[in-house]
Amino acid sequence: MTIRIRSTESHPNPLWDEITSKYNIAEIQGFIFESTDKELIYATNEAKRDLVIHCLEAVEYDHDYELTPQEIFDQKTWIGKINASRYFRSELLLLAHKRLETTVFRVLAVQAKDGDIQFSERMSFTDEASFIGWWRSIKKLTQTKATVEARQRQDRTTFDNVLERNGLAWGGNIDGFLLDSRIQDVKAVLEIRQSRNFVVEMYDPANYFGGTKTKGGDFKTWLPLIYVKKAYGLPIILITMSTKSPGKMGFAEIQKMSETRLYYSGNVDPTKNVTGKIEDFAEWLQGVAPTL
């Protein structure tokens, strides 16, 4: 078997492919706050940058020769992840699990040195209990919404199964950080929402902020993003897609939220910005993040 990357992402839309080709986007699978819910809410309200953030990726492999940087991501992707992590005063870490090995998990630091991506071991766990103890020490936010659509992708690796049988959850995924042309600084945060029930012209995630009969509310889902917006002064760009609208997308900028509602800049929700052309999004984005 080949190396398996822990991921929840799937955006089968040609416009998203164009966006990722046109812009430098770094995705962080584990953007984890070492804070309680109450501490995160306080830091968000006060726009304080004093929260510790851990940036993680995770892979599962069968043979030692598979655990090399080039087998996981290309160099540009690694550089984007490393620099996005550094922007938030974090070190990019790689959680690695080798099947049938006595060491349950290894934590590797990912660094760019002398033009190459290098791994160096930070710690290892010989049993599941020690790993769970470490995880509890870095991830203190509660997980209120179960993943549904991403379940099949999560099950490709062992990480979520280990956490969930111990009453925990991964959480903390950020869809994308938009980087500048030098792939150095973060200029915006991307949040992607996809509907399977409505065409994109009718899909506004704010309508489901309070939850539905089958899904919990979105306050804690949006809270880390709002913290980043306020503490780091970064715009949050919402991109909406739908399996019923291939080749189309909606977009809007998040202004703020309350405990009961999500607000858009200019009161323009994504159903009012629907396009099938990347040029429309690029022109709009220039007004939101003009320093790209």
SVG drawing of the C-alpha trace seen along z (x, -y; Angstrom):
<svg xmlns="http://www.w3.org/2000/svg" viewBox="-35 -47 57 53">
<polyline fill="none" stroke="black" stroke-width="0.4" points="0.0,0.0 1.1,-3.6 1.3,-6.3 -2.0,-7.5 -2.6,-11.1 -5.2,-11.9 -7.7,-14.3 -11.3,-15.4 -11.2,-17.5 -13.0,-16.9 -14.0,-19.8 -14.8,-18.3 -15.4,-21.6 -13.4,-22.9 -13.5,-26.4 -11.8,-25.3 -9.1,-23.7 -8.6,-27.0 -8.4,-28.8 -5.7,-26.5 -3.8,-26.9 -4.0,-30.7 -3.4,-31.4 -1.0,-30.1 -3.2,-28.2 -2.0,-26.4 -4.4,-23.9 -3.7,-22.8 -5.5,-19.6 -5.0,-20.2 -5.2,-23.8 -5.6,-23.1 -6.0,-25.6 -4.5,-24.8 -7.3,-26.5 -10.7,-25.8 -13.9,-27.0 -14.2,-29.8 -10.6,-30.9 -11.1,-31.0 -14.3,-33.0 -12.5,-35.5 -9.5,-35.8 -11.8,-36.3 -13.8,-39.1 -10.6,-40.8 -8.7,-40.1 -5.8,-38.7 -3.0,-36.8 -1.9,-35.0 -3.4,-31.5 -1.1,-28.7 -1.9,-27.1 -0.6,-23.7 -0.4,-23.0 -0.5,-19.3 -0.6,-17.0 -0.9,-13.2 0.1,-10.2 0.0,-6.4 2.5,-4.2 3.6,-0.6 7.3,-0.8 10.0,-3.2 11.0,-4.2 7.5,-5.8 8.0,-8.3 9.8,-11.0 8.6,-14.5 8.3,-14.0 6.0,-10.9 3.5,-13.1 3.4,-16.6 5.4,-18.5 7.9,-21.1 5.7,-24.1 2.9,-22.6 5.2,-21.9 6.6,-25.5 3.1,-26.9 2.2,-24.8 5.4,-25.6 5.0,-29.3 1.4,-29.4 2.2,-27.6 5.0,-30.1 2.7,-33.0 0.6,-31.8 3.8,-31.2 3.6,-27.5 5.9,-24.7 4.5,-22.4 4.3,-18.9 3.7,-15.6 2.0,-12.8 3.1,-9.5 1.9,-6.0 3.5,-2.9 1.3,0.2 2.4,3.2 5.1,1.2 5.3,1.2 5.7,-2.6 2.1,-3.8 2.7,-7.3 5.7,-9.5 5.6,-13.3 8.0,-14.9 8.9,-18.5 8.7,-19.6 11.3,-22.2 12.7,-23.8 16.6,-23.6 19.1,-24.2 16.4,-24.1 15.0,-20.8 12.1,-19.7 13.4,-17.7 11.8,-15.7 13.2,-15.5 11.6,-13.5 10.2,-15.5 8.5,-12.7 7.1,-9.2 4.4,-7.2 4.8,-3.5 1.2,-3.0 -2.2,-4.5 -2.7,-5.8 0.4,-8.1 -0.6,-9.4 -4.1,-10.2 -2.6,-12.0 -0.6,-14.2 -3.6,-14.9 -5.7,-15.9 -2.9,-18.4 -2.9,-20.2 -6.6,-20.0 -8.9,-21.3 -11.8,-22.6 -14.9,-20.5 -16.1,-18.9 -19.8,-19.6 -20.5,-18.6 -19.9,-15.1 -18.4,-14.8 -20.8,-13.3 -19.7,-13.8 -16.0,-13.4 -16.4,-10.2 -15.2,-7.9 -12.1,-10.0 -11.2,-10.0 -11.5,-6.2 -8.6,-5.8 -6.2,-6.3 -6.2,-5.2 -6.0,-8.6 -9.7,-9.4 -10.6,-5.9 -8.0,-6.0 -9.3,-9.3 -13.0,-8.4 -12.6,-5.2 -11.2,-7.4 -14.1,-9.8 -12.1,-12.5 -12.2,-14.0 -9.7,-15.5 -11.5,-18.7 -9.6,-21.9 -9.3,-21.6 -8.8,-24.9 -9.9,-24.7 -7.2,-27.1 -4.9,-30.0 -4.4,-32.4 -0.7,-33.3 1.0,-36.2 2.9,-35.7 6.1,-34.8 4.3,-32.1 5.4,-33.8 2.6,-35.6 -1.1,-34.7 -3.4,-37.3 -6.9,-35.6 -8.7,-32.6 -10.8,-30.4 -13.8,-28.5 -15.5,-26.2 -19.1,-25.0 -20.8,-22.5 -24.4,-21.6 -25.9,-18.4 -29.4,-19.6 -29.6,-23.0 -28.2,-24.7 -25.5,-27.2 -27.9,-30.1 -30.0,-29.0 -27.3,-28.0 -26.5,-30.3 -24.7,-28.7 -25.9,-31.5 -29.4,-29.9 -28.1,-26.8 -26.1,-28.7 -28.5,-27.6 -28.4,-24.0 -31.0,-21.6 -32.9,-18.5 -29.9,-16.3 -26.9,-18.7 -25.7,-20.9 -25.2,-24.6 -22.2,-26.4 -21.2,-28.8 -18.2,-26.7 -17.4,-25.8 -17.0,-29.4 -15.4,-30.6 -11.7,-29.6 -12.1,-31.5 -13.5,-34.6 -10.7,-34.5 -8.1,-34.5 -10.0,-37.3 -10.0,-39.5 -6.6,-38.6 -4.6,-38.6 -6.7,-41.0 -7.4,-38.5 -10.5,-38.5 -12.5,-35.4 -13.6,-34.4 -16.6,-32.0 -16.8,-30.0 -20.0,-28.0 -20.4,-25.0 -23.0,-22.4 -23.0,-19.0 -26.1,-20.2 -24.2,-23.1 -21.1,-21.8 -18.9,-24.6 -20.4,-27.3 -19.5,-28.9 -20.8,-31.6 -18.5,-33.8 -18.8,-36.4 -16.7,-37.9 -17.6,-37.2 -18.0,-40.3 -18.7,-38.9 -21.0,-36.6 -23.1,-36.6 -24.1,-33.5 -27.1,-33.2 -26.2,-34.7 -23.5,-35.0 -23.1,-38.4 -21.7,-39.2 -19.7,-42.3 -22.0,-44.7 -24.9,-42.4 -24.0,-40.5 -24.4,-36.8 -23.0,-34.2 -26.2,-33.7 -25.8,-37.2 -22.2,-36.5 -22.6,-33.4 -20.4,-32.8 -19.0,-30.2 -15.9,-32.3 -12.7,-32.5 -12.2,-36.1 -15.3,-37.3 -14.0,-35.9 -10.5,-37.2 -11.8,-40.7 -13.9,-40.6 -11.0,-39.2 -8.8,-42.1 -11.0,-44.4 -11.0,-42.1 -7.3,-41.2 -5.6,-43.7 -2.0,-42.9 -2.0,-39.4"/>
</svg>
